[in-house]
Amino acid sequence: MKKLGKYSIGLGDRFGHQGHAQLKAVIEAGKKDIDITPVWNKSNREHMIIGTYPSDVRKEADTVTRAAGFKMPYFVDADHINLETVDKFLGSSDFFTIDVASYIGKRADDSEIKSFLETSGKFTGKLDVPGIKKAVKCSGNQLGTIAEKYLYAAKKAGEIFRKIEGSKGTGNFITEVSMDEVAIPQTPVELFFILKMLGDEGVPLQTIAPKFSGRFNKGVDYAGDPMKFAAEFEEDLMIIALAVTEFGLPDNLKISVHSGSDKFAIYPHIGSLLKKHGKGVHLKTAGTTWLEEIIGLAEAGGQGLDFAKEVYNKSLEKIEELCAPYADVIDIDRKALPAA
């Protein structure tokens, strides 16, 4: 069975030219006795915008690891896939991030909700979560609301997982479930029962990406209260530990933080909490490094600046088209944008 390491990093690479440098960073960490599993990730929306294919990501990962003589495990992630997009990734990927955000809020069948409530009733009242000092409670009404909001999404995750398993075979890929690109964060209680739902569906997820408070916009630092994030992150660590025991989930199940890159305000909190509790993490970065390169070209002046202006002008013409798929992870004040 393929198993993700304690520490793993999702390497976004929009144009497929940075794999060598990314792997070099992973190798340097290894020299300091920090083993990190590299996972090259690219979503369907990014392939559609750039005109690339999942096979291109597999080719990059295989090429750079071979050239570096890298002998440790590595993976290629079909990032943010759903039922409509999973097929094109089946041949190239061995890590699948099942995105259920679009299914949240849709109602499962009454019989399915009834069955879930019957098997979950023992968890109502006070939920004893080791490591969380404050009382974690869930009433029967609250449980019903959680079922109505999330059960359909969990059922869809199970459907997508079984489709992947039917193609790849049992134990031949890593499963992540993501629900981060939504407006409202999941509470610890919601996360606990979401994990039960996924366990009931037989989804052996090794990472889960919840929504945290604050904004995780692409390519810029975290916007929010880092201390509030830290409190949520720590509670989720404890909830996951309990869920693994209660629901028979993989013992290496860990949080996936979809950083969008450059979240330096919260990295110290993540690091200290992982050390405190002896846990691992999957840190997923975006393919936005190329924007830093555009900045460098602009600051260089001359032809570099001319090229940056050309990229900007063409992007401005397609602003609606380019922004639409990223609505939940960008925050652009269009009045502040310079005219072409």
N, C-alpha and C positions, 0 to 999 in steps of 0.2 A: 504493500500500500504506500502510495506517495504521501510524504509527510512534510509539512512546512516547518522550517527551523524556528527556534524561539524568537529570533529577531529576523525580520524580512523587510525588504524595501521594494515598493513598486516604482519602477523607473519609467516615468513618462518621457517619451522622445518623439515629439511631433513629426519631425522630418527624417528620423532614422539615421542621424549622423553622429550621435553622441554616445553610442553604446560602449565604445572603447574607453572613453573618459569615465563613464559611469561605473564600469566594471573595475577600473583602476582604483576608484574610491573604495569599493567593496573590498578589494584585495588589500589596500592599505589598512583598512579597519581590521582585517584578519591578522595582519602583522602585529596588531596591538591586542591580540587575543579576543577580538570581538567578531564572532562569526555571524555574518549577515547573508541571508539567502536573497539573491537578486531575482526580481520578477519584472520582466519587461511588460508594460501594460499599454494598451491603446484601445480606445472605445470605437464603436461603430460610427458615432458622429464625427470623430476625428478622421477616420478613414474616408468618410464621405466628403469631408471638406477638402482634404489634401489629395484625394485620389489614389490612396494606397490600399493595400489588402492585408488581411491577417497574416498571410504567408510572408509578407515583407518583414514583419516583426520577428517571426520565427527565424528567418534567414539572418537577420541582424544578430539576434541572441546567439545562435549557433556559431556564427562567424567570429564574433568577438571573443566568445569563451574559448573557442578552439585556438584562436591566434594567441591568447594569453596563457594557454595551458591550464585553464581553470578546471579543476577536477571536482569541485563541490556541486551540489544540486543547484539548479536554476530553473525558472519557469517562465512561460509566456502566458499572460493573462488576457482573456477575452473580457474586457472591462465594460461594466454596465450593460450587460446583455439581457435580453428578454426573449419571449417566445418568437417574436418577429425577426430577431437578428441573430439568434444563436447558431443557426445552421452554417453560416459562412465561416464560423470560427472553429468548428468541430475538427477540422483536419490539422490545424496549426497550433491550437492551444492545449495546455495541460493544467490550466488554472482558469476558473470561470467565476467571475463576479456577477452573481445573479441579482439584478436590480429590481426590487419590488416596489419602488417608490410610486409608480403610476398605478399600482393595484391597491394601495392603501386607501381605505375609506369606502371601497366597494364591498358590498355585503355578501357573505357566503350564504349558502342555502340554510334554511331554518333547521333542517335535520343535522347539518354539520355543526352549526352553532350549538344546538342542544347537546350533541355528543361531546363537544369540547367542554361545555360547562359541567357536564356530569363527571368528567374525569379530572376536572380542575377544582371542584368545589372544596377539596380538602385544604387548598392553599388560601382560602378566604380567611378573613380576620387578620391577625398579626402574622406576618411572614418573618420568621427568624433567619436573618441573613448574617452569618459570621463576618465580623469586621465592620458592620454598619451599626453604630450605636443608637441612632434614632430609630423610632418604631417605623417599620415598613408595613403598611396595612393595605388590604384590598377587600372591599365589600362585594357582596354578590352583584349589586347593580354595576359597580365599577368593572367587575369581571365581564359582565355582559357587554358593556360598552367597548371594552378592549377586544372582545371576540368580534363584535360587529365591525370594528375598525381594521383589524389586522388579520383575521382568520383567512379571508379570501386571498390576501397577499401571500400568506404562508402556503396555502394550497397551490398557488401558482408557482411558488419557488419549488415545491415538490414536483410539480409537473415538468418544469424546466430541468430540474436535476435529473429526473428519470429519463428525459429525452437525451441529455448528455451522456448519462450512464449507458444507455442503449447503444450509443455510438462508440464511446471510448472504452467501455468495460468497467467493471467494479474496481475501485481503488487506484485507477490510473490517472486521476486528476485531483486537483485541490478545489474545494468549493468555498466560496465566500458569498455571503448574503449582504447586500447593501440597502440601506434605507436612509441614507444621509441627505439626499437631495430633495428634501421636503421642507415645509415652512416651520414646523413645530417639532422640537426635540422629543424623543421618547423618554418617558420617566423610567426609573429603575424597575418599578412594578410592571410597566408595559414591556420592557425588555425581557424580564423574567418569563412572562407568558408568551411572548413572541418566540423565545427559545424553546418553550414547551411545544408550541405549535410546529416548529421546524423539526423537533425531535419526533413528534407524532407522525410527521410526514416522512421520516426516515432520511432526512437530509443531514449528512455527516459534515456539517460545515466546520471548517478549521479557523475561519475568521468571520467576524461580523462587524459591519460598519454602521453604527448608529448615528443619528443626528445629535450633535451637541449644540448648546446655546452659542451665540455669537455667529459671525459670518466667516466662512472658509472660502473667500473669493480667490479666483485663480491668480497666481503670480504676485500676490501682495501679502503682507503680514495679517495675522489674525485680528479681526475687529470684534472686540468684546471684552469681557472681564476675565482675565486669565485665571483668577482665583475661583470664579464660578465654574469655569471649564474644569479646573483641577478637581473640584469637589464632585462634579458629574463623572469625570473619568474614573476616579477612585471608587465611587459607588458602583459603576458598571463593572469594574474589575471584580468586585465582590459578588455581584449578581451573577456574572458568568461562571465564577467558581462554584456557586451553589447550583446553578442550572446544569453544569456538567455532571455533578453528582446525582441530581434528581432525575435527569432525563436521558442519561446514557449517551451524552454527546461526547465527541472526541476530547481526550484529556489535554490536548494542546490547543483547544479553542481559545482564541485571543481577540482582542479589539483590533480593528482596522481603522486607522485615522486617515481619512481622505483629505490630505492637507491642502491640496491645490498648490503646494510648494510654498516655501518661504515663511513658515509659521513660527518664527523665532521667539515670539512672545510666549508660546505654550510649550515649546520643546523642553525647557528645563523642568517644567512641572511633570511632563510625561516621563522624563528620565528618572526623576527622583521617586516617583510613585512606582515605576517598574522595579527599581532597586528595593524599595520598601517592602513590596509584596512578592518579589521574586517572579514576576510575570514577564511575558514577552509582548511584542507588538508588531503589527504590520503597518508600516508607514507608507502610504501611497502618494506619490508625487505626480504633479501634472506635467504635461509636455510643454512647459512655458519657458524653458531655458532660452529658446530662440528669441524671445522678447528681450532678454538681457543682451543678446548679441546685436539686436537691432539698435538698442540704446548705445552700445559701444560704437557701432558704425556711425550713428548720428553724431556722437560726440567727437568722432574723428574728423568730421567735416568733409569737404570735397565730395568725391564720388560716393563715399559712404553715406554722407548726409543726403545726397540726391537719391540714393537707393532707398533710404529710410522714408523719405518723402513719398516716393512712388508706392511703396508698400502701404503707407498710411492712406494715401488718396484712394487707392483701389479698395482698401478695406472700408473706407468711409462710404463708398458707393454701395457696398453690400452689408451695411451695418445691421439691418434688420435680419437678414438671412444668417449672418455670422453670430449674432447675439442670441437668437431664439433658442438654440439647443442648450444654452448655458444660463438661462434666466435665473436659476436659483443660486448660481455661484459667481455671478459678476454683479457689480454695482457701479454703473457708469453714469456720471452726470453729463449728459450730452450737451448741456449749455456750456460746459467748460471745455469742450473739444474745439481745437482750432479748425477754422474752415479750410477746405482744400486750397 
